[in-house]
Amino acid sequence: MKQLQQLQDALVSLRLSEASKELPAILAKAEKEQVSYLSFLQTLGDYERGKRDEKNMEKRLKLASFPSITPLETFNLEEQESLSRKEFNQLKELAWVEQLFNVILLGPPGVGKTHLAVGLGLEAIQMGYKVSFISMGELVHTLKTLDITRKSQTRIKRMKDSHLVIIDDLMYAAMDPREANLFFQLVNDLYNHSSIILTSNSSPKEWTEPLGDVVVATAILDRLIHRAEIISFVDDSHRMKNRRRIFNGESVQK
């Protein structure tokens, strides 16, 4: 037992704490099954790596700041005539993240834009990418307080360090000239460095008004749309279709 404890301590000193904790069980199983030394070491190493991957994914998920967890498996593709199964699968494969493409999701409220954006973000996290989610309202507040609070500075830095940035309800909130310029700087920093998913109720040609500056708006649009897939959802709101009613306690669609 002393030798086992010494080995566990050695593993901890090598920063293999998960392997150290599981060592007695792995060792007992190896002795019972009479596995080779190589197989024993591989099992020990795989366990440590698996636990680290699990913790890293949990950390990435927490830092992403998703408003809710809406995986792609629950996205109703049948309701979206604007997106084919092939296109959906291409988005899910995330090759476009490596190619620094942006995805712009347009359409009225309730058609599933945010659901799809978060679902793609979850897929990215599972594949090891760093993801940041922020609503336009939060982003405007963060830019407004950038020189005042460390929290805002940390939020922007995290976005710039992400492989994928999701901005929800783009141009929902108006910006003053200073905020518009800071937004341009953020987009410019992400350009050629990260992929962006945008959701918006309005089309790009309507984004100039909230920014209040044609020159800044044009510069932002140039960078957002240079490498981008634009998907326009025109279907009725799925929240309206599937809303629950007071009188019968059921959704509209049976």
Sequence and secondary structure as in RCSB ss.txt:
>XXXX:A:sequence
MKQLQQLQDALVSLRLSEASKELPAILAKAEKEQVSYLSFLQTLGDYERGKRDEKNMEKRLKLASFPSITPLETF
NLEEQESLSRKEFNQLKELAWVEQLFNVILLGPPGVGKTHLAVGLGLEAIQMGYKVSFISMGELVHTLKTLDITR
KSQTRIKRMKDSHLVIIDDLMYAAMDPREANLFFQLVNDLYNHSSIILTSNSSPKEWTEPLGDVVVATAILDRLI
HRAEIISFVDDSHRMKNRRRIFNGESVQK
>XXXX:A:secstr
 HHHHHHHHHHHHTT HHHHHHHHHHHHHHHHHT  HHHHHHHHHHHHHHHHHHHHHHHHHHHHT SS   GGG 
 GGG TTS HHHHHHHHHTHHHHTT EEEEE STTSSHHHHHHHHHHHHHHTT  EEEEEHHHHHHHHHTTTT H
HHHHHHHHHHT SEEEEESTTSS   HHHHHHHHHHHHHHTTT EEEEEESS GGGSHHHHT HHHHHHHHHHHH
TTEEEEE  S  HHHHT B TTTSSBS  
